[in-house]
């Protein structure tokens, strides 16, 4: 009898320990300052945090870089040490390069087009099958603007030919390949070094959503902005696969409901963010131009060869087919 009671007690303790592990505090690592006006990623994280807290799941947000940069946070998430990580899309692409398909230039017309494609295809599910084996799961594509445009310090840009004598800051080698396809030069520069690069002429511009100069102090340096809508500016919300698998059915539902609310808050923010940022740019003296239909068509045509610089023809074709089906 004592042995049976002891065995039962140990089983109960083990079950309680597992439950406690799944119910442990959910840490959400931020990737930008807590500014709901300028940071769509924070809007997402904040909505998720509030929902979890309101529904009995202990949660807290961690300030940007407080536990390390992008590489360190990815490592901690994959090891199960960090539950939710607001991250650069490129970090997920390190583990499955197909993630880059979501940021292919001129593939998605709008965030609504992207969301229809996500809802009506298995693109993200297929990628998550690979990511799960490496310890993470992407639960959302998070928008930090309505579209990326071209900033520069020299002149208005209306066609790819206008970029010929400029050098554009590139995020990585994939963006360098895009710039070469446009017939211009690129130079890879980390964001903390961009201000100095623009001031010294090492770079003449960059591609980003319209609020970026205000986040990084470039508003007095850049002089021109083209609403080119090259691609949707995406980041990701990723979670630890180990943590996710251990969630109870109740907590998993709470979490998914929170993700849905966070997505809705992020998309609502996007609808006003670019408009407000463009107004600020105009007040700062930045000259704003829109591409003509002909100019956009030329950028789009020249961008196509850059698709296979990132993914194989078969891989990118799945994204093209899904986008066209939901256009």
Backbone bond lengths (Angstrom), bond angles and torsions (degrees), N, CA, C in turn:
res aa  C-N    CA-C-N  psi(-1)  N-CA   C-N-CA  omega(-1)  CA-C   N-CA-C  phi
1 X - - - 1.471 - - 1.521 110.46 -
2 X 1.361 115.84 -44.99 1.470 119.25 179.16 1.518 111.11 -60.34
3 X 1.379 114.59 -41.32 1.466 118.78 179.94 1.524 110.29 -63.14
4 X 1.328 116.89 -40.12 1.470 120.91 179.28 1.525 110.62 -64.97
5 X 1.345 115.66 -42.94 1.461 118.75 179.10 1.516 111.41 -64.58
6 X 1.342 114.72 -41.09 1.467 119.38 -179.75 1.527 110.48 -64.10
7 X 1.340 115.15 -43.66 1.469 119.34 179.25 1.529 110.61 -62.44
8 X 1.336 115.07 -41.62 1.462 118.76 179.03 1.512 112.12 -64.78
9 X 1.327 116.11 -39.67 1.465 120.53 179.59 1.519 111.22 -64.88
10 X 1.342 115.74 -42.61 1.463 119.70 178.72 1.525 110.64 -63.05
11 X 1.332 115.68 -40.62 1.472 119.28 178.87 1.522 110.54 -63.44
12 X 1.338 115.46 -40.06 1.475 119.13 179.45 1.518 111.37 -65.37
13 X 1.353 115.67 -41.11 1.466 119.62 178.54 1.519 110.50 -63.48
14 X 1.344 115.92 -43.51 1.470 119.80 179.31 1.518 110.94 -61.12
15 X 1.362 115.65 -43.80 1.466 119.47 179.61 1.520 110.80 -63.41
16 X 1.345 115.60 -41.19 1.472 119.37 179.15 1.512 111.37 -64.87
17 X 1.331 116.36 -37.97 1.463 120.70 179.40 1.520 111.08 -64.28
18 X 1.354 114.98 -43.43 1.466 118.86 178.53 1.519 110.19 -63.45
19 X 1.333 115.74 -42.27 1.472 118.67 179.41 1.514 111.04 -63.65
20 X 1.348 116.24 -41.28 1.461 120.23 179.18 1.516 110.88 -62.93
21 X 1.358 116.36 -38.61 1.464 119.65 178.88 1.509 111.36 -61.56
22 X 1.343 116.05 -41.87 1.457 119.64 -179.40 1.519 111.24 -71.14
23 X 1.360 116.53 -28.43 1.450 120.51 -177.18 1.532 112.15 -94.07
24 X 1.327 116.44 5.05 1.464 119.59 -179.08 1.524 110.37 -59.29
25 X 1.307 116.17 160.41 1.455 122.42 -178.43 1.519 111.74 -54.10
26 X 1.321 115.27 131.95 1.462 120.96 179.04 1.528 108.47 -88.87
27 X 1.311 116.16 112.33 1.464 121.35 178.62 1.522 108.95 -91.33
28 X 1.327 116.21 128.14 1.464 122.23 179.45 1.521 107.75 -114.90
29 X 1.323 117.03 109.17 1.463 121.46 -177.91 1.520 110.34 -84.25
30 X 1.336 116.29 120.52 1.463 121.59 179.78 1.526 110.68 -79.67
31 X 1.325 115.38 156.28 1.470 120.91 178.75 1.518 112.12 -120.92
32 X 1.337 116.67 11.93 1.473 120.91 179.01 1.526 107.99 -158.46
33 X 1.318 117.66 166.04 1.470 119.69 176.75 1.532 110.61 -61.89
34 X 1.326 118.07 153.58 1.472 121.71 -178.18 1.519 112.33 -75.14
35 X 1.321 116.39 66.96 1.462 122.47 -177.15 1.530 108.98 -117.37
36 X 1.341 118.63 101.58 1.465 120.93 -176.91 1.523 114.04 -69.77
37 X 1.335 117.27 -13.37 1.463 119.14 176.60 1.528 111.88 -80.97
38 X 1.318 116.68 -36.38 1.463 120.30 -172.15 1.527 114.62 -109.75
39 X 1.316 118.14 -15.36 1.463 119.61 -173.02 1.524 112.44 -121.07
40 X 1.316 116.01 103.29 1.460 121.47 179.01 1.510 112.53 -66.53
41 X 1.319 117.18 -28.72 1.452 121.34 177.14 1.529 111.10 -66.39
42 X 1.325 116.24 -39.65 1.461 119.62 176.79 1.525 110.77 -66.66
43 X 1.322 117.38 -39.10 1.465 120.81 177.58 1.526 110.13 -57.02
44 X 1.326 116.03 -44.07 1.469 121.33 177.91 1.531 110.44 -61.93
45 X 1.338 116.77 -53.07 1.458 121.51 -176.28 1.521 111.15 -60.98
46 X 1.326 116.89 -39.81 1.458 121.60 -179.06 1.527 111.21 -64.75
47 X 1.340 117.19 -43.02 1.464 120.84 179.44 1.528 110.88 -65.27
48 X 1.327 117.13 -39.64 1.460 121.08 177.87 1.530 110.34 -64.42
49 X 1.327 116.09 -46.73 1.463 121.61 179.39 1.531 111.15 -57.25
50 X 1.319 117.35 -48.06 1.465 121.63 -177.48 1.525 110.84 -63.26
51 X 1.330 117.50 -38.88 1.466 120.00 -179.55 1.528 110.60 -68.15
52 X 1.322 117.43 -44.85 1.459 120.08 -179.97 1.527 110.32 -61.03
53 X 1.321 115.96 -45.76 1.471 121.01 -178.47 1.529 110.97 -63.22
54 X 1.326 116.99 -40.79 1.460 121.16 -178.74 1.520 112.66 -69.76
55 X 1.324 116.18 -18.21 1.463 120.18 -176.97 1.527 112.88 -114.29
56 X 1.331 115.30 26.93 1.445 120.01 169.25 1.506 117.33 84.77
57 X 1.329 118.30 8.09 1.462 120.43 176.66 1.528 108.77 -102.97
58 X 1.320 116.36 117.16 1.461 120.29 179.65 1.521 109.71 -61.93
59 X 1.325 116.79 133.50 1.466 120.59 -177.09 1.514 109.99 -151.16
60 X 1.312 115.65 154.57 1.468 120.66 171.78 1.515 108.83 -152.74
61 X 1.315 115.51 154.07 1.465 120.90 177.08 1.524 109.38 -99.13
62 X 1.322 115.79 145.80 1.455 122.53 178.92 1.522 108.67 -109.66
63 X 1.329 118.73 126.85 1.465 121.16 -178.59 1.531 112.19 -56.00
64 X 1.320 116.01 152.05 1.457 121.58 -178.76 1.527 110.63 -54.91
65 X 1.323 114.97 132.00 1.476 124.40 177.50 1.525 114.36 66.36
66 X 1.338 118.49 8.98 1.464 119.95 -179.34 1.521 112.22 -71.11
67 X 1.324 116.89 -23.04 1.474 120.33 176.70 1.528 111.03 -118.74
68 X 1.328 115.77 17.55 1.455 120.56 178.84 1.514 111.93 119.46
69 X 1.329 114.71 169.44 1.454 120.73 179.38 1.515 112.22 -79.98
70 X 1.336 115.24 -165.73 1.463 121.26 -176.43 1.530 111.80 -55.58
71 X 1.322 117.34 -46.38 1.464 120.66 -176.16 1.524 111.21 -64.41
72 X 1.336 116.25 -42.77 1.460 120.20 -179.16 1.526 111.56 -67.04
73 X 1.333 116.64 -39.61 1.467 119.43 -179.73 1.522 111.45 -67.81
74 X 1.324 116.89 -37.61 1.462 119.83 176.62 1.521 110.27 -61.97
75 X 1.319 116.12 -43.69 1.462 121.27 -179.61 1.528 110.51 -62.51
76 X 1.329 116.96 -43.64 1.459 120.59 -179.04 1.528 111.44 -67.11
77 X 1.331 116.81 -36.41 1.465 120.34 178.35 1.521 110.73 -66.20
78 X 1.310 116.73 -45.28 1.469 120.61 -178.43 1.524 111.75 -65.27
79 X 1.337 116.99 -26.61 1.463 121.25 179.55 1.530 113.07 -88.71
80 X 1.323 116.84 -3.31 1.457 120.08 179.74 1.510 114.29 83.71
81 X 1.338 117.56 11.91 1.466 121.54 -179.73 1.523 112.33 -88.14
82 X 1.316 117.00 -18.17 1.462 123.56 179.12 1.522 107.62 -129.88
83 X 1.345 115.75 128.53 1.461 119.16 -174.48 1.530 113.10 -79.10
84 X 1.332 116.70 -49.27 1.472 120.66 -176.49 1.520 109.11 -128.72
85 X 1.315 116.48 130.13 1.462 121.51 -177.37 1.523 109.75 -127.73
86 X 1.346 116.45 119.26 1.464 120.94 172.55 1.532 106.23 -82.94
87 X 1.318 117.28 116.51 1.463 119.51 -164.95 1.515 113.22 -137.54
88 X 1.311 114.28 161.81 1.454 123.20 171.41 1.523 109.21 -65.10
89 X 1.336 116.82 135.65 1.463 120.38 178.00 1.526 111.25 -55.96
90 X 1.323 116.58 -33.50 1.460 120.89 -179.27 1.515 113.08 -63.52
91 X 1.347 118.02 -24.79 1.457 119.85 177.98 1.520 110.66 -69.46
92 X 1.317 116.71 -41.43 1.462 119.53 174.87 1.523 110.14 -65.79
93 X 1.332 116.34 -34.60 1.461 120.92 179.72 1.529 112.14 -68.08
94 X 1.329 117.06 -21.51 1.459 119.30 174.02 1.529 110.70 -61.05
95 X 1.334 115.63 -31.70 1.454 121.44 -177.68 1.520 112.51 -94.35
96 X 1.313 117.42 -24.10 1.471 122.53 173.03 1.523 107.55 -153.62
97 X 1.322 116.53 106.75 1.462 121.33 -173.41 1.523 113.02 -62.82
98 X 1.327 118.01 -16.32 1.464 119.68 179.07 1.527 112.19 -62.04
99 X 1.334 118.39 -19.21 1.462 120.31 176.31 1.518 110.96 -56.56
100 X 1.338 117.07 -30.89 1.461 119.93 179.72 1.529 112.47 -62.37
101 X 1.328 117.48 -20.43 1.460 119.87 179.41 1.514 113.04 -59.95
102 X 1.331 117.27 -30.45 1.468 120.33 179.98 1.522 112.50 -70.51
103 X 1.332 117.67 -18.78 1.467 120.45 -179.74 1.528 112.15 -108.68
104 X 1.320 117.01 15.34 1.465 120.15 179.19 1.532 110.27 -60.60
105 X 1.334 118.62 134.86 1.473 121.22 -175.94 1.524 112.93 -62.62
106 X 1.321 113.88 133.36 1.464 122.71 175.47 1.526 113.75 59.55
107 X 1.330 117.50 27.04 1.462 120.36 177.58 1.526 111.26 -89.24
108 X 1.334 116.25 -43.26 1.466 120.42 179.23 1.530 109.79 -107.20
109 X 1.329 115.89 132.43 1.460 121.18 -175.99 1.527 113.11 -76.47
110 X 1.321 116.35 -27.50 1.468 120.66 -174.34 1.522 108.51 -164.71
111 X 1.333 115.76 172.91 1.464 118.23 177.57 1.527 109.94 -68.19
112 X 1.331 117.79 -32.46 1.461 120.04 177.12 1.523 110.63 -63.06
113 X 1.333 115.82 -39.07 1.472 120.83 177.79 1.528 110.06 -64.59
114 X 1.318 116.82 -43.36 1.468 120.74 177.01 1.523 110.56 -60.42
115 X 1.332 117.45 -46.79 1.459 120.55 -176.88 1.525 111.62 -65.46
116 X 1.334 117.36 -37.25 1.469 119.14 175.75 1.522 110.39 -62.79
117 X 1.320 115.59 -41.53 1.458 119.89 -178.86 1.523 111.05 -66.13
118 X 1.320 117.44 -40.88 1.467 121.21 177.19 1.528 110.88 -62.93
119 X 1.341 116.08 -42.32 1.465 120.41 -176.58 1.520 112.64 -70.64
120 X 1.328 116.60 -30.35 1.464 120.28 -172.28 1.524 114.09 -109.87
121 X 1.323 116.55 18.14 1.463 120.59 177.70 1.522 109.19 -141.98
122 X 1.319 115.67 169.52 1.467 120.14 178.10 1.524 111.16 -107.79
123 X 1.340 117.18 23.78 1.462 120.60 -176.67 1.529 111.43 -56.73
124 X 1.337 116.93 -50.88 1.459 119.87 -177.20 1.530 110.91 -72.14
125 X 1.317 117.27 -36.87 1.461 119.93 179.23 1.526 111.02 -61.12
126 X 1.323 116.55 -42.12 1.463 120.74 179.63 1.530 110.81 -62.62
127 X 1.313 116.16 -42.54 1.471 120.18 178.89 1.522 110.55 -65.31
128 X 1.335 116.41 -40.36 1.461 119.73 -178.56 1.525 112.67 -64.58
129 X 1.309 117.65 -25.58 1.463 119.93 175.68 1.528 110.25 -62.50
130 X 1.318 116.28 -37.02 1.470 120.36 176.49 1.514 111.16 -76.20
131 X 1.331 116.78 -45.15 1.468 120.70 -177.66 1.520 111.72 -62.00
132 X 1.337 117.08 -36.52 1.461 120.44 -177.94 1.528 111.32 -60.61
133 X 1.315 116.44 -34.37 1.467 120.51 178.48 1.521 111.44 -68.81
134 X 1.339 116.58 -16.47 1.462 121.38 -179.77 1.525 111.75 -109.02
135 X 1.341 115.48 12.57 1.455 120.00 169.88 1.508 117.46 95.65
136 X 1.343 119.04 2.54 1.467 119.41 -179.96 1.521 111.24 -133.11
137 X 1.308 115.44 165.26 1.465 123.39 175.92 1.530 107.34 -142.45
138 X 1.306 118.02 130.43 1.465 121.85 175.51 1.522 107.75 -89.07
139 X 1.336 116.40 119.89 1.459 119.99 -177.93 1.526 112.14 -99.96
140 X 1.326 117.42 -19.27 1.470 119.77 -179.76 1.520 110.98 -153.60
141 X 1.316 115.15 146.67 1.457 121.66 163.82 1.524 105.99 -95.18
142 X 1.315 116.57 119.29 1.468 122.40 -172.22 1.524 109.36 -105.16
143 X 1.319 116.24 126.17 1.461 121.20 -179.01 1.525 110.75 -89.10
144 X 1.323 115.63 137.74 1.470 120.92 176.17 1.531 110.31 -116.70
145 X 1.312 115.22 25.04 1.461 122.68 178.01 1.519 108.71 163.62
146 X 1.328 116.04 170.74 1.453 119.81 -179.16 1.514 114.14 -87.96
147 X 1.315 117.39 -15.22 1.458 121.18 179.67 1.513 110.10 176.99
148 X 1.315 116.71 150.67 1.463 120.07 179.01 1.522 110.22 -92.17
149 X 1.334 115.79 137.33 1.455 121.44 178.35 1.518 110.47 -121.69
150 X 1.311 115.94 -177.26 1.460 121.63 -174.74 1.530 109.80 -109.00
151 X 1.318 116.59 114.61 1.463 122.82 172.87 1.521 108.76 -95.34
152 X 1.347 115.88 144.68 1.460 118.14 170.76 1.525 110.62 -157.89
153 X 1.304 115.02 166.72 1.467 121.43 -175.38 1.525 112.74 -100.11
154 X 1.340 118.45 0.44 1.470 121.03 -168.43 1.532 115.81 -111.49
155 X 1.341 117.29 -52.96 1.474 118.55 -168.36 1.530 111.00 -161.71
156 X 1.352 116.32 165.37 1.467 119.64 175.24 1.532 110.26 -66.54
157 X 1.325 116.49 142.21 1.461 122.06 178.07 1.523 108.62 -114.78
158 X 1.332 115.79 117.77 1.459 121.11 -179.69 1.529 112.36 -116.53
159 X 1.318 116.57 -25.13 1.464 121.54 -179.81 1.527 108.71 -140.83
160 X 1.324 118.62 163.70 1.460 120.07 175.99 1.524 112.90 -57.27
161 X 1.315 117.18 -31.22 1.468 120.70 179.99 1.525 111.83 -61.59
162 X 1.336 117.30 -28.50 1.469 120.71 179.84 1.528 112.30 -68.32
163 X 1.330 117.17 -16.83 1.463 121.62 -178.86 1.522 112.82 -88.76
164 X 1.319 116.74 -6.44 1.465 121.31 -168.61 1.522 114.02 -53.22
165 X 1.320 117.28 -41.35 1.468 119.80 -175.94 1.526 113.03 -99.70
166 X 1.344 117.25 16.29 1.463 121.10 179.16 1.532 110.71 -108.39
167 X 1.331 115.02 158.67 1.463 120.91 174.87 1.531 106.82 -118.95
168 X 1.341 115.52 119.88 1.463 121.28 -172.47 1.519 110.94 -105.65
169 X 1.302 115.09 131.76 1.469 119.61 177.45 1.526 109.84 -62.77
170 X 1.330 116.01 131.31 1.458 121.83 179.03 1.517 110.14 -110.03
171 X 1.324 115.14 144.72 1.455 121.13 176.78 1.524 110.99 -73.30
172 X 1.336 115.78 -38.91 1.464 120.90 -177.18 1.527 108.98 -160.07
173 X 1.322 116.07 -174.72 1.459 120.93 -177.40 1.529 111.99 -66.21
174 X 1.321 117.49 -30.26 1.464 119.79 177.52 1.525 111.02 -61.94
175 X 1.338 116.18 -41.76 1.461 119.74 178.35 1.530 110.89 -70.12
176 X 1.307 117.07 -33.33 1.467 120.53 175.18 1.536 110.30 -58.44
177 X 1.321 116.26 -42.20 1.467 120.55 179.92 1.524 111.15 -64.87
178 X 1.329 116.27 -36.07 1.462 120.26 176.75 1.520 110.24 -64.45
179 X 1.329 117.17 -45.59 1.462 120.33 -179.08 1.528 111.16 -62.68
180 X 1.315 116.42 -39.19 1.463 119.07 177.28 1.523 110.57 -63.60
181 X 1.317 116.94 -37.25 1.466 120.58 177.60 1.526 110.82 -64.34
182 X 1.338 116.71 -30.37 1.460 120.99 177.15 1.532 112.34 -79.87
183 X 1.314 116.66 -10.10 1.458 120.38 179.63 1.514 114.31 88.20
184 X 1.343 116.43 22.47 1.460 119.60 179.55 1.526 110.30 -125.85
185 X 1.321 116.03 177.40 1.461 121.59 -177.52 1.527 110.65 -101.97
186 X 1.317 115.83 149.93 1.454 120.79 177.11 1.514 110.61 -130.50
187 X 1.323 115.91 162.10 1.454 121.45 175.55 1.531 107.69 -147.44
188 X 1.327 116.61 126.08 1.462 120.77 -178.50 1.528 109.67 -75.25
189 X 1.338 115.67 122.55 1.467 121.64 -178.73 1.520 107.88 -140.16
190 X 1.323 117.49 134.03 1.461 120.24 176.28 1.532 109.41 -71.92
191 X 1.334 116.06 151.25 1.459 120.15 -174.74 1.527 113.85 -56.49
192 X 1.348 120.64 -40.43 1.469 118.84 179.28 1.531 113.94 -60.60
193 X 1.339 116.91 -20.67 1.468 120.74 -177.84 1.527 113.21 -97.38
194 X 1.342 116.30 -2.61 1.464 119.65 -173.21 1.524 112.32 -66.31
195 X 1.322 118.04 -43.06 1.468 120.04 -177.77 1.525 110.82 -56.05
196 X 1.306 116.85 -48.28 1.459 120.53 179.50 1.524 111.22 -64.47
197 X 1.333 116.47 -38.53 1.466 120.59 179.82 1.525 111.14 -63.42
198 X 1.331 117.51 -39.50 1.464 121.19 178.86 1.525 110.97 -69.55
199 X 1.312 116.62 -38.38 1.462 120.78 -178.43 1.527 112.51 -71.38
200 X 1.320 116.70 -32.14 1.470 120.90 -177.00 1.522 112.88 -95.35
201 X 1.339 117.64 -6.15 1.467 120.14 179.24 1.523 114.02 85.42
202 X 1.323 117.46 6.40 1.466 119.29 174.45 1.527 109.45 -63.05
203 X 1.317 115.46 -34.54 1.467 122.13 173.00 1.517 108.29 -132.93
204 X 1.336 115.65 150.88 1.466 120.74 -179.38 1.522 112.64 -106.56
205 X 1.327 116.72 -8.46 1.456 118.68 -178.56 1.510 111.77 178.41
206 X 1.331 115.24 -174.87 1.464 121.09 177.28 1.521 109.39 -159.02
207 X 1.334 114.92 170.29 1.466 121.96 176.40 1.518 108.35 -107.97
208 X 1.346 115.99 125.67 1.460 120.25 -179.82 1.526 109.95 -166.75
209 X 1.318 118.44 166.12 1.462 121.01 172.48 1.528 110.11 -64.71
210 X 1.326 118.05 159.91 1.471 120.74 -172.30 1.522 116.45 -67.03
211 X 1.334 119.60 -17.27 1.461 119.68 -179.32 1.528 113.07 -84.35
212 X 1.337 118.17 -13.05 1.467 121.59 -172.20 1.533 113.90 -57.42
213 X 1.334 120.42 -42.10 1.478 118.46 179.34 1.524 113.68 -56.74
214 X 1.333 117.27 -29.65 1.462 120.11 -179.56 1.528 111.43 -78.77
215 X 1.328 116.77 -30.49 1.462 120.38 177.52 1.524 111.97 -69.79
216 X 1.352 115.51 -33.94 1.467 119.47 -172.01 1.531 113.92 -115.75
217 X 1.328 117.47 10.59 1.458 120.65 173.90 1.509 115.25 75.56
218 X 1.339 117.62 31.69 1.468 120.82 -179.01 1.529 113.12 -103.60
219 X 1.334 117.03 -0.94 1.465 119.48 -171.69 1.525 112.76 -60.97
220 X 1.322 117.98 -27.97 1.467 120.32 179.56 1.527 112.09 -89.26
221 X 1.345 116.67 -3.55 1.471 120.87 -176.88 1.523 111.04 -101.30
222 X 1.341 116.51 -48.33 1.468 119.32 -179.15 1.528 109.58 -73.72
223 X 1.330 116.33 146.71 1.471 121.30 -176.43 1.525 113.19 -117.69
224 X 1.337 116.76 -21.07 1.464 120.07 -175.46 1.527 110.62 -136.37
225 X 1.332 115.23 144.41 1.468 120.67 176.07 1.522 109.25 -137.56
226 X 1.333 115.59 128.73 1.459 121.60 176.59 1.519 109.41 -107.28
227 X 1.333 116.38 122.07 1.468 120.31 175.38 1.516 108.53 -73.99
228 X 1.316 116.02 80.00 1.459 121.03 -173.99 1.523 112.70 -90.91
229 X 1.349 117.31 -20.10 1.468 121.49 -177.38 1.527 111.33 46.33
230 X 1.320 115.45 53.61 1.458 121.40 -177.76 1.528 110.67 -63.08
231 X 1.316 116.57 -46.50 1.463 121.29 179.03 1.519 108.39 -157.80
232 X 1.313 115.54 168.20 1.456 119.59 175.61 1.525 108.69 -79.66
233 X 1.329 118.17 129.27 1.469 120.82 -179.96 1.523 110.42 -76.90
234 X 1.305 116.33 103.45 1.455 121.78 -170.84 1.519 113.01 -112.06
235 X 1.313 114.78 142.27 1.445 123.22 163.53 1.523 106.06 -125.37
236 X 1.300 118.44 -178.10 1.454 119.42 -178.20 1.520 110.94 -132.83
237 X 1.314 115.21 152.42 1.459 121.93 166.42 1.520 105.66 -103.70
238 X 1.329 116.25 114.31 1.460 120.64 179.63 1.524 109.61 -116.21
239 X 1.316 115.44 153.37 1.465 120.06 179.66 1.521 109.71 -128.22
240 X 1.319 114.76 161.20 1.460 121.05 173.84 1.520 108.66 -70.67
241 X 1.313 117.48 123.96 1.459 121.36 179.08 1.535 110.38 -64.48
242 X 1.310 116.78 -37.84 1.461 121.03 179.74 1.527 110.31 -61.99
243 X 1.332 116.91 -45.65 1.467 121.32 177.39 1.522 110.74 -64.26
244 X 1.321 116.89 -44.05 1.466 122.09 -176.24 1.531 110.88 -61.56
245 X 1.317 116.88 -42.76 1.464 120.96 -178.01 1.526 111.83 -66.51
246 X 1.322 117.71 -27.24 1.463 121.35 -177.62 1.524 113.36 -87.08
247 X 1.333 117.34 -5.37 1.463 119.31 178.92 1.523 110.64 -64.84
248 X 1.320 116.61 140.98 1.464 120.49 172.67 1.535 108.28 -68.17
249 X 1.321 116.65 164.61 1.468 120.21 178.41 1.531 110.48 -58.23
250 X 1.349 115.90 -39.88 1.460 119.91 -179.25 1.525 110.84 -65.27
251 X 1.331 116.95 -46.90 1.459 120.13 -178.51 1.526 111.73 -68.86
252 X 1.330 116.25 -34.11 1.464 117.99 178.31 1.532 110.09 -65.66
253 X 1.336 116.39 -40.11 1.468 119.06 177.10 1.523 110.70 -64.18
254 X 1.338 116.03 -43.32 1.469 119.35 177.60 1.518 110.58 -59.00
255 X 1.323 115.85 -43.63 1.459 119.91 -179.68 1.525 110.88 -63.65
256 X 1.334 118.25 -46.61 1.459 120.56 -179.27 1.527 111.75 -65.24
257 X 1.321 116.74 -36.14 1.472 119.17 174.65 1.528 110.01 -62.97
258 X 1.342 116.33 -38.76 1.463 120.45 177.21 1.513 112.00 -65.25
259 X 1.326 116.75 -39.31 1.467 120.97 177.26 1.528 110.23 -62.14
260 X 1.339 116.38 -42.33 1.469 120.08 178.69 1.534 110.93 -62.11
261 X 1.338 117.26 -41.97 1.466 120.34 178.09 1.525 111.06 -67.00
262 X 1.325 115.83 -39.33 1.464 119.77 179.44 1.526 110.83 -64.99
263 X 1.333 116.81 -41.71 1.466 120.24 176.10 1.519 111.44 -59.77
264 X 1.332 115.97 -45.32 1.471 120.46 -179.54 1.524 110.92 -62.54
265 X 1.331 117.20 -41.98 1.471 120.66 178.93 1.520 110.68 -64.76
266 X 1.323 116.82 -41.22 1.460 121.22 179.31 1.524 111.21 -63.29
267 X 1.329 116.75 -44.81 1.473 120.05 -178.92 1.525 111.25 -67.52
268 X 1.318 117.52 -36.89 1.471 120.62 177.14 1.519 110.21 -64.13
269 X 1.326 116.60 -39.59 1.468 121.41 178.19 1.516 111.02 -62.01
270 X 1.334 117.17 -41.89 1.466 121.64 -177.11 1.523 111.34 -58.48
271 X 1.324 116.60 -38.21 1.461 120.07 -175.18 1.522 112.62 -60.21
272 X 1.320 117.52 -26.50 1.460 120.71 -179.24 1.526 113.77 -107.65
273 X 1.340 116.87 -17.72 1.461 119.69 -170.55 1.529 112.90 -65.54
274 X 1.338 117.55 -47.25 1.461 119.80 -177.41 1.523 111.28 -66.43
275 X 1.320 116.53 -39.22 1.469 120.60 179.23 1.524 110.04 -60.26
276 X 1.335 116.39 -47.62 1.462 120.41 179.96 1.528 110.91 -64.68
277 X 1.331 117.10 -40.30 1.468 120.66 -179.04 1.520 111.18 -67.05
278 X 1.329 117.31 -39.37 1.466 120.41 179.02 1.529 110.92 -64.54
279 X 1.321 115.88 -37.55 1.472 119.68 177.02 1.531 110.26 -63.83
280 X 1.326 116.47 -40.39 1.465 120.77 178.07 1.525 111.25 -66.18
281 X 1.337 116.66 -39.91 1.463 120.27 178.71 1.527 110.39 -61.77
282 X 1.327 115.71 -44.07 1.464 119.95 179.87 1.529 110.49 -61.52
283 X 1.324 117.03 -41.84 1.461 120.95 178.61 1.527 111.72 -64.99
284 X 1.338 115.61 -29.72 1.470 120.61 -179.91 1.530 111.49 -81.34
285 X 1.332 116.65 -2.19 1.462 120.42 177.85 1.509 115.03 89.98
286 X 1.317 117.87 9.79 1.468 120.99 177.45 1.525 108.50 -78.35
287 X 1.330 117.02 129.01 1.469 121.25 179.19 1.525 108.88 -82.23
288 X 1.344 116.00 126.53 1.463 121.94 -174.19 1.519 109.93 -111.25
289 X 1.320 115.87 131.20 1.468 120.76 175.91 1.526 109.12 -129.79
290 X 1.334 115.28 154.87 1.462 121.48 175.56 1.517 109.05 -110.28
291 X 1.323 115.02 145.66 1.461 118.36 175.63 1.523 110.10 -68.55
292 X 1.314 115.94 142.44 1.460 119.96 169.64 1.521 108.06 -74.97
293 X 1.318 116.99 167.74 1.471 120.55 177.17 1.521 110.23 -59.09
294 X 1.345 115.44 -37.98 1.470 119.40 -179.94 1.524 111.12 -68.90
295 X 1.334 116.06 -41.18 1.457 119.56 178.97 1.515 111.67 -64.00
296 X 1.322 117.15 -42.55 1.459 120.92 178.58 1.525 110.75 -63.51
297 X 1.336 116.03 -42.84 1.467 119.91 -179.60 1.529 110.83 -60.93
298 X 1.339 116.27 -37.31 1.468 119.65 -179.60 1.527 110.66 -69.38
299 X 1.335 117.34 -43.62 1.465 120.28 176.47 1.533 110.28 -59.96
300 X 1.324 116.14 -44.22 1.470 120.62 -178.18 1.523 111.17 -62.75
301 X 1.324 116.76 -43.24 1.468 120.61 -178.95 1.522 111.21 -64.47
302 X 1.321 116.61 -43.70 1.461 119.95 -179.02 1.532 112.15 -70.40
303 X 1.333 117.23 -21.55 1.467 120.71 -177.76 1.521 112.48 -76.51
304 X 1.310 118.02 -23.43 1.465 121.08 -172.67 1.529 113.97 -58.20
305 X 1.334 120.01 -42.77 1.473 118.61 178.66 1.527 113.18 -60.95
306 X 1.334 116.90 -24.22 1.465 119.88 -179.17 1.531 111.70 -73.15
307 X 1.337 118.04 -17.36 1.460 120.28 179.28 1.520 111.32 -57.60
308 X 1.316 116.31 -47.03 1.464 119.88 -175.87 1.527 111.96 -82.11
309 X 1.322 116.89 -0.39 1.467 119.26 170.35 1.530 109.62 -75.46
310 X 1.327 115.72 -19.28 1.460 121.45 -178.45 1.531 110.73 -103.72
311 X 1.321 116.06 -50.70 1.455 121.93 -176.65 1.521 110.60 -122.58
312 X 1.309 115.71 162.50 1.463 119.66 175.24 1.527 108.98 -70.28
313 X 1.328 116.80 163.15 1.466 120.29 179.57 1.523 110.92 -58.05
314 X 1.313 116.96 -39.96 1.464 120.82 -179.99 1.522 111.30 -66.15
315 X 1.331 116.23 -41.72 1.466 120.14 -178.88 1.513 111.71 -66.48
316 X 1.325 118.47 -46.69 1.460 120.46 -177.87 1.523 110.95 -71.75
317 X 1.335 117.49 -28.29 1.465 120.04 -179.44 1.520 111.06 -63.42
318 X 1.341 117.30 -32.64 1.464 119.83 177.77 1.532 110.33 -63.99
319 X 1.311 117.15 -37.43 1.457 120.81 177.77 1.527 110.43 -70.51
320 X 1.314 116.54 -43.33 1.472 120.67 179.27 1.514 110.56 -61.01
321 X 1.333 116.59 -45.60 1.465 120.26 -179.32 1.525 111.25 -63.18
322 X 1.317 116.61 -43.34 1.477 119.75 179.97 1.519 111.29 -65.96
323 X 1.351 116.28 -40.74 1.469 119.87 178.62 1.529 110.91 -64.27
324 X 1.316 116.52 -44.31 1.479 120.14 -179.13 1.524 111.49 -65.33
325 X 1.326 116.94 -36.63 1.460 121.43 -179.98 1.514 111.32 -65.23
326 X 1.324 117.14 -27.84 1.467 121.21 -175.28 1.525 113.07 -111.11
327 X 1.330 115.83 13.68 1.466 119.35 -177.15 1.531 111.95 -70.64
